[in-house]
Amino acid sequence: RDSGLIMGGKEQIWGLNPSTTPSATDKPEKLLDYGCASGDTACQVGDDYLFLSFDGVRAVKRTIQDKLQTGDSKPLSYVLKDEFDDINWAQITKACAIYFDNKYFISLPTVGSSVNDVVWVYYPSIQSWSVVTGWKVACWATFKVGGEEFLYAGEASQDGLVYKAWSGASDNGTAIELTEISRSIDMGQPIKKKVGGELRVVAKPSGNYTISVYGSFDSGGYNLLGTMSVASNLVTFPTTFPVAFYPDAKVYKKFHLDAFGSWYGFSYKIYHNAVTTNADDITIYETSITSQLEEYISEEEA
């Protein structure tokens, strides 16, 4: 709103704020030294504009404010370091994005792929990201049906199909699997070893399902920590009365890490292989990890 017309090039972002009576003084002003890698990734998000730059996803207004306040600015997608390194820049002009349901969806090509095959989802309200791998989206669109707006995605595999996105529990008749992978957690002390502790997972009771929880230590392979039931206590009909009605409470389980020795960084993976295409969702409310520092013993003490 403060810059009028925003113009994005590959090397810089400019603004033009014309007067009521245009004159020779109405000249473009350079806003950012960060260019836009693909025009289809630029979207208005609230009172800001998000776009894919050559160092990640950036916001025009936020980048300007960061440079004024701190003299430095990091992209919004700074936390997606590994995912950023996997971008296929030779096909980056195919990248595209859309703003829907208070989320910014950006589809990107990865190394070895000639089409977009991964989607990053940004949640502005909580400033966090999720990554959907294997989702091949060539273009996005929104459309209202019965007064309600839905998101649609054009398939990037050139099969001519358009899917209703971010809805339902199946993908063209195949049940969608849940895989949630965390970042590497170092408890704020990356160079100190941790030992023991536990991972706590809180989920919504959603049916007669079981999820598997895995752990990876220091970027190693994933070890099965255990399984967790998310079976629901809700009443199904027909039933026999009298019957007890239970609230839609939470289920939780703690997974102990003592058997895996000491570690610097830990990441978890929550997995559910859906065996049904019904509309029951697997909802993870909370994950938290507690641990303690490994006692340091010097050679003199030893």
C-alpha positions, -999 to +999 in steps of 0.1 A: +000+000+000+029+023+007+047+016-026+018+017-051+027-005-081+052-032-073+073-045-101+094-077-097+124-085-119+149-114-116+174-092-099+155-065-081+120-054-069+109-019-077+079+003-066+061+031-085+038+053-065+023+077-091+007+110-082-028+121-090-014+141-120+015+120-134+046+141-140+083+136-146+088+132-109+069+099-108+099+077-110+104+041-099+121+035-066+142+003-059+126-016-029+148-047-027+179-062-042+163-096-042+148-107-075+118-129-083+128-163-096+094-171-111+066-147-117+039-172-109+051-175-073+042-139-065+010-136-044-006-111-021-008-125+014-026-101+038-009-067+034+023-082+020+035-099-011+053-132-011+075-145-039+103-170-046+137-153-046+170-170-054+176-176-017+141-188-007+106-174-002+105-138+007+080-111+017+084-076+003+072-057+033+089-079+059+123-079+040+122-041+039+114-039+076+141-064+085+168-045+066+157-012+083+157-027+118+186-051+117+205-044+085+201-081+075+172-101+063+166-139+060+139-154+038+107-168+053+118-203+042+151-201+060+142-231+081+138-253+049+175-255+043+176-291+030+145-286+009+160-254-006+191-272-016+170-298-035+154-272-058+160-278-096+168-242-107+170-253-143+132-257-142+124-229-118+102-210-142+076-237-138+072-229-101+038-215-091+020-204-060-014-194-046-028-180-014-058-200+000-074-206+034-047-184+051-020-205+036+006-198+009+011-229-014+041-230-036+049-258-060+085-264-069+106-288-091+133-308-073+166-321-085+161-347-112+125-337-120+114-317-150+081-308-134+070-294-100+070-324-076+070-308-041+047-283-024+058-260+005+029-247+026+034-215+047+011-206+076+014-169+081-005-168+114+020-191+131+050-184+108+056-221+101+060-245+072+050-279+061+063-298+031+043-322+009+066-344-013+055-361-045+026-337-051+030-326-087+012-293-093+016-274-126-009-247-117-033-235-090-068-220-091-096-212-067-133-215-076-165-210-056-191-238-056-224-231-038-209-200-023-179-218-008-144-214-022-123-244-030-087-249-041-079-268-073-046-281-087-036-290-122-016-322-125+020-317-136+024-351-151+006-340-183-024-363-178-049-334-182-064-338-148-075-312-123-079-322-087-098-306-058-069-300-035-065-299+003-097-318+008-108-353+015-088-385+025-080-400-009-060-391-040-078-402-071-092-432-051-059-440-033-058-434+004-035-406+015-008-417+039+003-394+068+040-388+071+051-360+095+089-355+098+103-329+122+134-308+118+166-318+137+161-309+174+192-300+193+176-285+225+193-252+217+227-267+223+240-282+190+276-290+201+267-307+234+256-343+236+222-353+250+213-386+266+180-402+275+147-384+277+114-390+260+092-379+230+056-371+239+029-372+212-006-359+216-032-368+190-069-366+184-090-398+188-102-404+152-111-440+147-096-475+151-062-465+138-026-469+149+003-446+141+040-455+141+066-432+156+102-433+145+133-414+157+165-405+139+197-396+159+224-374+143+209-377+108+211-415+109+184-439+098+150-439+115+144-464+144+109-475+154+103-460+188+068-477+191+032-474+180+004-454+193-034-461+191-056-432+182-088-453+186-119-432+193-143-438+222-171-421+203-204-440+201-214-455+167-250-463+157-269-485+158-260-492+194-276-507+226-288-484+253-280-473+280-247-460+265-220-438+279-210-407+258-174-397+259-160-363+251-137-359+221-107-360+243-070-363+235-048-394+235-011-393+242+019-416+246+055-412+257+083-428+238+116-433+258+149-425+241+173-441+267+181-472+246+196-451+218+227-437+236+239-401+234+232-378+205+236-342+193+204-338+172+171-358+171+143-358+146+111-378+147+088-392+120+051-400+125+036-424+100+002-439+092-005-461+062-042-454+056-061-485+048-094-468+042-105-438+021-131-426+046-130-390+060-114-397+093-084-374+098-052-383+117-046-351+137-014-345+157-020-319+184+014-317+200+049-332+200+075-324+227+108-338+236+127-337+269+163-348+275+194-340+296+229-332+288+255-360+289+279-356+318+313-344+306+343-362+322+377-348+315+408-369+311+422-358+344+390-368+362+390-401+344 
